[in-house]
Amino acid sequence: MHHRAPAPSRRTLLTVTAAAAAAAVTGVTAPVAHAEQERHDDRKLQRIIDRMSLEEKVGQLFVMRVYGHSATAPDQADIDANLKEIGVRTAAELVGRYHVGGVIYFSWAHNTRDPHQIAELSNGIQQAGLAQPTPIPLLISTDQEHGIVCRVGEPATLVPGAMALGAGGSLADARKAAQIAGAELAAVGIRQNYAPVADVNVNPANPVIGVRSFGSDPRAVAGLVAAQVKGYQRAGVAATSKHFPGHGDTAVDSHYGLPTITHTRAQWTELDAPPFESAIDAGIDSIMTAHIVVPALDPSEDPATLSRPILTGILRQQLGYDGVVVTDSLGMEGVRTKYGDERVPVLALKAGVDQLLNPPNLDVAWKAVLAAVKGGELTEDRLDESILRILRLKTKLGLFRQPYVTRAGVDRVVGTRAHLDRADRIAEQTTTLLLNEDGFLPLSPARHGKVLVVGADPASPSGTTGPPTTTLATALGELGFTATALSTGITPTAARIEEAVAAAAGQDVVVVGTYNVTAAGPQRTLVARLVASGVPVVTIAIRNPYDIARISGQRATLAAYSWTDVELRAAVRVLAGRARPKGRLPVPVQSADDATVVLYPVGHGLSYS
């Protein structure tokens, strides 16, 4: 039976590691002094662990979602959602009942309405953590990859996503983008970001990674991953490379199924491992697991999240990583396919995981880990190993010293003109000109004054930008064009296509925003009908650059790699000649009919003469 010792004072906990935390943020340490400081900190952290109850230890391993904009007074609909899914009313109650070590923010959970609100929510969660019998600050996290995956939107600065940065090819830009993003996250109390993506996208049919990857070249991806790790962590945010051991060559989305990677061990070493090795060399704070099966690495065919040969054998022992390992969401089907929800968290800990992210039923998962310790399947020492890693990270981030953020800090850092301007400059380096028949581009108001913008309007990744057709038309209008927006959607109906063709009459050019064009899809029909109308057509791939392989007849094609405002505005400046196209394809575009035929190789990108 676990006997609980008296809890330390809150003042003791909050002053445990002030010097080390400050040194970690600034990066100014002498090696010998740093090693001694780490040993000193570990002794203090171990004393904290020794005072924790078993229930508190179990809770420290979990990072959980919660609905609401406030830690104590969310809207009634969010209270209802929390009661239904978690059995608590508020974030504060979540921390109080389950002693969770972290909380993950989502826009759909109404956690990220605006920067001041986010900061207040973060402070409320930290206050709840420090009110526990053993007061420990929480590690608040989110998926702020940028590009097509964002949880915090405008007025925060949105920077180009991974594949756009891959097209730009600048390590300095990648590092600066992460530093800007990290500084703004830290200002609102988010101190762990599940980025950068370290997957190498070698499969154009990959339904879940795609433009979230920097590209298809393992060495190029490795360099960009390391640059972003340094950028985030210099800003005081724990970077998280994902999804180990590599999710880039899948045809199944692990949110909905269990993918299998057929790479041999040699192929994995050559294709998938380099970005993770680079992240580790750069001092990555945390690594996220993938819910994928890799038989060459573990013949049991357990998903990597639950695989001891992969997480302990390869990641810990072969690659020498001793930082925090966090699961991908435990609510995803990929990890739930083979085992029940009560077994998954226990097996993940046995495999070598430290943080258990977002289980579908926290009560089931929490009690399962508790029972596994009481029943001897897991030892308390095993929990202590993971808790020490988690507390080391919280120490490094300065959370024991100062867990709270301020409104003034938000105003000083988030969405500043300097950040926004730098994001625009970075985005201009990423837009890729794939096709420009007879030098049709750039457009000019004198020759192409009337522009119709049609195409797909996917939901904003951050909930605050777009829609893309409106963003493109507005940006063109600001540059002197008379631009009209007509949303035709991702799957335009025959009637909508006819409406677009009719609207094109009398226009000087039609700009079509394409989104994952398929061989028999209506977007392909839309482009073909517009081309047949005789009005010059320019397409902008607002997600995957592979769209160009399935359309023809257009006068020019740009790749923007995302539909966030920063990337679309940059594409318009290139379209209008206000910026020169400088991006180069970070992935090959193959023929839609024959994958062995490369239409546009890695490195392709046209310039204006």
N, C-alpha and C positions, 0 to 999 in steps of 0.2 A: 504494500500500500504506500502511495506517495504521501509523504508528510510535508506540508507547506511551511516554509520558514517565514519569519516576518518580512514584509515588503520593505524595500529601501525607500527613503524619502524621495519625493518628486525632485527636490532640489539636487539631491545626489545624482539622480539619473540624468537630469538635464545638463549637468556640468561634467559628465563622465569624460567627454572627449572633445572639449572645445579646441584644444591646440591641434589635435590630429585632424579634426574636421576642417579647420581653417587651412591647414597645410594641404589637405586633399583637394580643396576647391582651387587653391592658387597653384598647386603643383610644385611649390617651392619646399623641397625637403632634401636633406642630406641622407644618402642611403643608410648609413649606420644609425643615425638618429631615428630615421623612419622605421627601421626594423625594430629598434628598441621600443619606439612608441607603439608599434603594432602589438608587441608582446604585452606591454603595459595595458593597452586597451583590451586585449583579449582576456586578461585576468579580471578586469573590471566587468566586462560583458559576461564572463562566465559566472561571476558572483550574482549578476542579475538573473541569469538563467537558473541558477541554483535556487533562487527565491520564488520562481514561478511555480504555480500549481500545474498539474498535468493538463488540466483543461485550458489554461492559458498557453501552454506550450503547443498544444494541438491547434489552437486558434491562430497562433503566430504564423503558421504555415500556410494559411488560406488568404487569398486575395479575392474579394467578392464584389459583385455588382450590387447596386442599391438604387432604387428609384428616388428621384426628387432633387430639387434645386437647393434645398436646405437640409442641414444635418438634423434639425429638430422640428421644423415646421414645413414639411413638404405639402404640396397640393393633395387634396383628398384622393384624386385618382391615383397618385403615386403611393399614398398610404395603402390604398386597396391593393395595388400591385405588389407592394412589399409584403403585405399580410398573406397574399395568395402564394407568392413564390418563395418567401424566406421565413415567414412567420413572425416578422417584426414590423413595426410601423415606420421606423425611421432609420437613418444611418447611425444615429447615436445608439439606438436600441440594438442594432446589428453588432456594433462594437462591444456594447455592454454584455450581450448574451453570449456571443461566440468568441470574443477576444481576438477578432481577426487582425492579422498583421498588416493587411493592405486592403485598399478599395480601388476598383477600376472604374473609370468614368466612361460613360457613353452618351452621345447626343440623344439617342432614342430613349434613354432613361432619364432625360431632362436634367442631366448633371451639368451641362455646358451651355447655358443660355447666353452668358456674356462674361467678360473677364472679371468684373467686380463680384458677380454672383459666384463664379467658380472659386475665387479666393475666399469668399465667406464660407462656402461649403467646405473647402479644405480646412479652414480654421476650426469650423464646428466639428469636423471629424477628428482633427488632432486633439481638440479639447476633450472629446469623448475618450480617446485613447489614453490621455494623461489623467483621466479620472478613474482608471481601472485600479484594482488592488496592486498590481505591478504596473506602474505607469510607463508605457512605451509608446513613442510616436509611431504613426502609421506611415507606410510607404504607399503613396497615392500614384496610380499609374493610368495610362491610356494608350490607345493606338493612334499616335499622331505621326503617321508615315509621311504625310503630305501627298500631293497628287490625288489619287482616287480614294485614299483612306485617310480621312481627317475626322477628329471628334470635336476639335475646338476651331470654330470658324471666325470669320470677320466679326469685330474689328481686329482680331489677332492677325498677325502677318502669316499669309500662306505662301510657302515657297514651292518651287517645282518638286515633283515627285522623283522617285528613283530612276525610272527609265529616261525621263527628261534630263536628269543630271548625267546619266550615262551618255546621252547624246551630246551633252555639252563637253564631257570628257575632262573637266577641270577639277582636280583634287581640291584646289583652293576654294572653288565655288561650292563644292559638296561640303567641305568643312564649314564654310561660312554659313551656308543654309542651315546646317544642323545647329550651329552655335546660336543663330538667331532664333530658331525654333525652340531650342533648349532654354535659352534665357527667358522666353515668354512663358513656357510651361512652368519653369521654376517660379516665376513671379506670381503665378496663380496657385502654387502649392502642389503641382504635379511634378514628382521627382523621379519617376521611372517611366521611360517611354519605350514602347515595344517597337523599336526601330533602331537601326536600319535593317531592311530585309537583306539577308545574305544568300538567298537562293539564286542560282544561276539559271535563267530561263532559257533552256535549250529546247523546249517543246512549245512551238507556237500555239498548239491546241490546249495548253495549260489553262484551265478554267478559273483558277484561284490566284495565281501569282501574276503572270503577264507583266504589265507595266509597273507592278510593285517591285520588280527586280531591276537592278541597274543594267542588266544585259545578259548576253550569252557567252561572253569571254570570261572565264574564271579569273584570270589575272587582272583584267580591268575591273571586274566586280570587286575583287579583293582589295584593290587600292581605294576604291570609292567607299567601301564599307569601313575600312580603317580611318579614312578621312572623316566620315560622319561620326564614328565612335569618338574620335578626339574632339570634334566640334560639340557634340552633346555633353560630353563629360567635362569639358572645360567650362561649360555653362552651368555646371552643378546638377546635371540630370543624368541618371543612370541610363546608359544606352543598353539595348537588348537586341542582339543579332538573332535572327530567326530565318527559317525554322529548321533546327538541327535534326537530322544530318543532311538536309537539303531537299526542298520541296519543288525544285525547278523543272523536273521532268515527269510530271503527272498529267493524266488525262481525267482524273477524278478530283472533285472538290472535297477536301477532308471535312468540310462543314456538314456534308450530306452523305459521305461514304468513306470507305477505307482504301486509300490509294496504295498501289504497290510500285516501288521503284525497282526496275530490273537491272540497274547498273551492276557490273561486277565490282569487286573490291578495288581493282585497279582503276576502273572508270570513276568510282566514287572519289578515290584519292586525287585523280586528275581534274575532275569536273566540279565536284560538290564541296570538297574539303577546303580548298584554298581561301575562300572568303571567311570561313570560321577560324582558320588558323591565323589569318590576318587580323581578325577582330581580337583574338586572344593576345596576339603580339602587341596590339594597340592598347591593351589593358581593359578590355570590355568588362563591364560590371555584371551583366547578366546575359544568359543565353536561353532562348525559348525552344522547346522541343516541338517536333512535328508528329502529327498523328498519321504516320505513314509506315508501311511495311517495307523493309529493305532486306530481303532474304540473304544477300551476300554479306550483310553485317550481322544478322541474327537469324539463323535458320528456323527459329521457333515461330517466326512470322507474327510475333507480337508487335503492335505499333511501337515506334521508337520511344514514345512517351513512357512506355511501360517496360522498356527493354534495358536490363542491366548490362548486357554486352555492349550496347550502343552508348548509354549514358555514363556508365562507370568504366567499362572497358576501353572505349574509344575516347569519349570526351574527357573524362577525368584522368585516366591513366595514360593513354597514348598521346593525347594532345596536351596533357598537363594543366587542365583548367580547374581552378579551385574557387571560382566565383559562384554566384547564385545561378541555379538552374530553375527556370520557371516553365511550367507546362503551358501549352496552348490551351485555349478554353476547354474545360472538361465537359462542357455542354455540347461539343461537336460530335457528330455521329462517328467520325473516324476513330475516336478513342472509346466509344460506347458499344461498338459493334460486337466485340469479342467477349467482353466482361460486363457485369452489371455495375451500376453506379456506386454500389457500396464497396466493390472490389477495386475500382479504378484508382482512387486516391492512395490506397494501401500499396498497390502494386507500383504506382509511380514513385512513392517514397522508397520502396525496396530497390527500385531501379537506380535511384540516385538523385531524384528531384528534390528541390528545396521548397519552392512555392507552388501551391496548388491553386490554379487560376479558375475562378468562376464555375464551380460545379453546378449542375442543373438543380440539385437539391442539397443545399448546404447542410441541413440537419442530418441527412443520411450520410453525407461524406464525412462530416465532423465526428459523428458518433462512430462511424466505421474505423476511423483512425484511432479514436480513443479506445475502442474495443480491441483493436489489434495490439495496442500497447499493453493493455490490461491482460490480454490473453497470451502475450509472449511472442506474437508473430513479428511485432516491431519492438525494439528496445527503446527505453527512454534516452539512452545514449545516442541512438540513431537520430531521434528528434533533435537532440541538443546540437548535433553536428550541423544540421540545416539551420537551426535557429541562430547559431553563432555566425554563420555566413550572412544571414539576413540582418542581424544586428550590426555586423561589421559594415555592411552597406549603408545602413541607416546612420552609422557613425561617420562614415566617409562623407556622406551628403550633408552632415551638420544638423541632422534632425534632432538629435538629443540636445544640441546647443540652442537651436532656434527652429522649432517646428512650425512657427506661424509666419504668414505673409501679411503684407500691408496694402491698403488701398493706394497709398502713395507709390509703393513699389510697382504696382500694376500700371499706374499712370505713367511712370517713368520709363517702363520697358515695353509694354505690350502695344503693338501696332504703331510704333513711332514712324515718323516720316523717313528717318534714316533706314529703318528696317524695310519699309515698303519699297523705297527706292532701290535698295540693294536687291530685293527679291525680283523687281522688274528687270534689273540689269542682268541678273543671273538667268532669268527666263529667256531673255533675248539670245543667250548663247546656246539655247537648247532646241529651238524651233528648227525642224529639218525640212528642207525643200527636196522632195523626192522626185518630182516631175515638173518640168516647165517647158512645154511645147512651144517652140519658136520664140522663146523669150517672152511669153505672155505676161508674166509677172516682172516687175511689180505693177500693181494697179495705180491709177492716178485719178483724182476727181475730175480732171479735164476730159479724159478718155473713157472712164468707166464710172461716171458720176452716180448712176442709178444701180443699186445693188439689192438683190433679193437674197436674204439669208434663210435657208431652210435646213431641216435635218432633225437629228435626234436631240431630245432634251432629257437625259437621264437625271435622276434626283441628285441634288448637290451632295458631294461626299461630306460636307461639313454642315449642311442644312441652312447655309446662309448665302451661298453664291448662286449665280446663274438666274434663269435657265440659259444654256449655252447660246441658243439662237439670239436671245435678247442681248446677252453680253457681247456677242460678235457684232450685232447690228449697232449697238450703242457705241462700241469702240470705233467702228467705221464712221459713224456720224460725227464723232469728235474729231476725226481727221478730214472732214470736209465732204464725205460722201453722203448721198441720200439713200439711206439703208432701211429696209423693211424686213421685219422678222416674221417668219411663219413656221411654227413648230409642226413638223410632220411625224415626229415620234420615232421610237426605235423600231416599231413594226407598223409603218404607215399603211393605212387602208387604201383601197383602190380610189375611193372618193377623195381622200386626202392627197394622193398623188396627182389626180386630175386638178385639184385646187392649186397645187404647187405649179403645175405646168401652165395653167391659166394665169397665175400671178407672175410668171416669168416673162410673159409677153410684154414687150416694151422696155424690159430691163437691159442694162448694158452687160451685166454679168450675174450669175447665180453662184453663191457660195453655199456648199452643202457640208454640213457637219456630219460625218459618218461615225458609226459606233458599232464595232464588231460585226461587220458585214458578213453575211453567210452566202453560200453558193446559190441557194434558192430563195433568199430572203427578199422582202419587199424594199429594203433600202437599195439593193442592187437595181431593182426595177425603177425606183425613183430616179436614180442617177441616169439610167439609160433613157428614160422618158425625157428628162430635162436636156440631156445631150441631143436627143432627136429633135427637140424644139428649135434648135439652131442658136440658142443663146449660149455664149461661152460659159462653161461650168468649171469652177474651181472647188476641189474637195479639201477638207481639213479632217484628218483622222483625229478625233477627240479622245480616243483611247488607244487601241492597238494599232501600230503602224502597218499591220498585216492587211488592213482593209484594201490597200491599193492593188493587191493581187486578185481581187474579185470585182473590180470595176474598171471600165475603160471608156475612152472617148472624152474624158475631161481634159482641159487645157493645162491644168497644174494641180499638184497635190502637195499639201504640207502635212507633217506629223507634229501634233502638239502634245501627245502622250497623256493628256488629262483635260478635263473640262472645267477645272477651277479657273477663276477669273484671271489670276496672274499668268497662267499659261495661254489662255485664249487672247488676252490683250496683247501679249507678246507676239502671238501668231498674226494678229491683225497688223501690228507695226511692221512685221516682215512682209505681209501681204501688200501693204501700201508703200513699201520701200522706205519706211522711217527707220527700219533696222535691217541689217543684212543677215540673210540666213547663214548660220554658222554651225548648226547641229549636224551630227553625223550618226547614221544608224548604229545603235549598239547591239542590234540583233539582225540576222539576215531575214529578208522577205523572200519566201519561196513561192513557186508557182502553186496556185490553188489546185491545179490538175496533176502536178507531178512534183512531189516534195524534194526530188533530187535536183530540180532545176531552181537555181537561185536567181531571182529577178533583180534584187537589189542587195548587194553584199554588205556585211558589217563595214562601216566606214563610209558608206555612200551618203552623199549629201551635196546638193548643187549650191552654187553661189550666183549672185547677179554679176553680169559682166560690166 
